Amino acid sequence: MRTTLTLDDDVSAKLKHEMRKTGQSFKATVNEFLRLGLNARRELKPAPGFVVRAKPMGPPPGTTYDSVEELLHHLDGPLRR
């Protein structure tokens, strides 16, 4: 198949580097790396799911939400300011 392909500068530079390194033509190099990328995508497996185990949250023992000042003092210490 014949088509026009517009490449970003960094991709073009990498392809040219590979062409010099391997001695392959532009067409062969592009086809090789497209195959690699397309096959790698097929081989990707979805990540296993995970479960979030929620824990009850609340104020630290001995404190309440009634006094914000007391709660901040307990959490941050006396030098919090």
N, C-alpha and C positions, 0 to 999 in steps of 0.2 A: 504494500500500500504506500502510496506517495502522499506526503502531507507536509504542511509548513508548521514548524515548531519554533516558538519564541522562547528562548532560554534566559534566565536571570544570569547576570554577569558571573556570580560565584559558581553556578552550575556549569556554565560554559568553560570557566577556567579549570574546574575539576575534570571535565571531560577531556579537554586538551591535554592536561597532565597525564591522564590515563592513556590517551592515544599515543603520546610520546613514549610512555613507559612500556606499553605492550606492542606498539607498532601496528595496532589494529586501525581500521578505517573509522571515520566518524559514525557511519551507519552501524558497524559491528559493535562499537563501544556503547552507543545509545541503546541498541537492542539488548546487549548484555545486562546493562544496569537497569533497564526497564523490567526485564525478566526477573532479575534478583529482587527488585522492589515489589513487584506484583506477587511473586511466590512467597516472599517473607510475610506479606500481608495476609495471605491465605493461611499461613502457619501460625499466626497469632491466635492464642486461645484467650477467651475472656477470663479476666481475673476472678478468682473464687469470691463468692459473696462473703460478707461479714455481718456479724450481729453486734449491735450496740447493746451493751448491758447497762441499763440505767441504774443509778444508785440514788436513793433519796438524798436530796440536798436540803440544807437548812442552815440556820445560824450555828456557829460553833457551840459546843456544850457550855452552858452557863450564861449565854447571851440570848437576846431576843431582837426582833426587828423594831421594838418599841423605841429604843434609844439609839439613833444612828451614831451619835457621838461615842457612846459606850462601845458599840460594835466596831467602829473604826479604831478606837483605842485598843481593843482586844486583838484585832487583826493586824494592825500596823505597828503597834507599840506606842509608848508614850512620846517618842520623838518623831512622830509622823508628820509634823508641820514643818 
